[in-house]
Amino acid sequence: MRLDKKVYDLLNKQMNREFQASNTYLQMGAWAEDQDLTGCAKFLYKHAEEEKEHMRKIFDYILERSRQPKLGEIPSPKTNYKDVKELFDIVYKEEKDVTDSIHKITHEVWEQKDLTTFSFLQWFIDEQREEEALAVEIVGKIKIIGTQGQGVYMIDEFVGSKA
């Protein structure tokens, strides 16, 4: 069954958002590595790959539903951060925005009674719950530990253990 045009447009937008997130996390990983935060870099590189996989899941689903995916232009990611706190504050905001977007699409497909797409999106809802919880945990640890001296080392170790 062919995707409804509105759902198709929303899924294309989400697909490109996932691709942008992948590039953002990849660039963040490069910044972290440049700061000798190898644990954070490992975590961010892993998440860059996961976001690319999410993009591909949507890409494949659009094809499966008799539509052609449309890859769009994505902006260049930020390349410099004040500190590891700013970095992970942005990660948390990104994950929250993705969750909100997935919920918007899910609401639309529910309204349209497109149960096939609704079922497909359940995986993304569960994934985002996990991703947001992880980002909250990391931001919380950064608040507790701080970003001065040995705190940065402890954060790097903690984040690396989550990769």
N, C-alpha and C positions, 0 to 999 in steps of 0.2 A: 504494500500500500504506500502510495506517494505521500510524503510529508506535506502538511499544510504550509502555505507560504509564510505565515507569521512564525510558526515553529521553526521552519527552515532558516529564516533570517536570524532568529534568536540562537539557534544552534551554531550557525556560522559565526556569529559574534562571539559566542562562548569558545568555539574552537580557536579563534584567533587570540582571544584573551588567554587561553591556556598556553599558546605558543609564545605570547609576550611574557607570560610568567616564567616560562622556561628560560628565555633569554635573560630576564631580570635576575633569576637565581644563578644562572651561569656567570653573569657579570659580577654579582655579589660574591660568588665563590672566588673569582679572580681577585677582587679587593681583599677578601679575607686572607687569601694565600699571600698576597703582597704584604699584609700586616703580620705574617708568620702565625696566623690563626688556622693551622692546618685542620683542626677538628671542625671548626666552623666551615671551612672550605669544603671538606669532605661531605658534610651535611648538605650544604647548598648545592654542590654538584649532583648529589643523589636526587635532591628535590627538583633540580633542573630536568633531569632525565624523567622523573615521574610526571612532571607537567607536560613534557613532550609526549609521553605515553597517553596522557589524558586527551591531548589534542588529537592524537591519532585515533583514539577510541571514537571520538565524535566524528572525525573525518570518515572513518569506516562506516559508522552508523548512518550518516547522511547518504553515502553511496548505496548502502543496503536498502534505504528507503526511497530509491529511485530519484535521487537528486545529485547534483554535482556540487561538492564542497567548493567554497570560494576562499582561498587564502588571501588575506588582505595585507596591506602594509602595516607594519608594527613599528612603534617609535623605539629609538635607541634607549637602552636603560641608563639610569644614573650610574656613574663610575666611581664616585667618591662618597665616603660617609664619615661623619664626625667620629663615630666610635661604634663598637659592637652593639650598644643599646639602640642607636638609631637604626642600624641594620636590621635588627630583629623586631623593632617597632614597625618597620616597613613590611617585613615578612608577615607579621600578624595582620596588619591592615590589608595586605594583598589577599591573604587567606579569607578574611572576613568578607571582602568585596566579592571574591569568587563564590563563597557560600550564598551571599545575597543574590547573585546572578543566577546560580543554579536553582534557588528557590523560586525566582521569578519565572524561569522557564518551566519548572515543575508545576507551578500554579496555572500557567497558560495551558499546558497539555492536559491538566486535570479538568479545566474548564471546557476544553474541547473534547473531552472523553477519549483522548488518544492514549489508551492504556498501554500500548506497545512502547511508546516513548516514555510514558510515566514509569514503566518497569525499567527501562534502560537507565533513566535518571536516578533510580534508587541507589545504584552503585556510587554515583557521584555524591549523593547526599551523605551516605555513610563515610565515604572518603574524606569529605570536607569536615565532617564532625571530628574525625581523627586528626586532620591537619590543623584545624583551629585549636583543638585541645593541646596539641604539641606546641604550637606557637605560643599559647597562653602560658604553658609550663616554662618555656625558655625565657619569655619576657619576665615572668615571675622570679625565676632564678637570678636573672640579671639584676633585678631590683634588690634582691636580698644580698647578693654577692658584691655588687657594685662594679665599676669599670676602672678602678684604680689598681695599680701594682699587680699583686698576685691574683687579684680578682679576675683579671682578664684571662690569666692562665687557667683558672678554675672554670670559667665560663667556656673556654675553648675545649677543655677536657669534657665537660658536661655535654655540650652540644655535639661534640664528636662521638660521644657514646650513643647518641640518638640517631646517628647516620645509618 
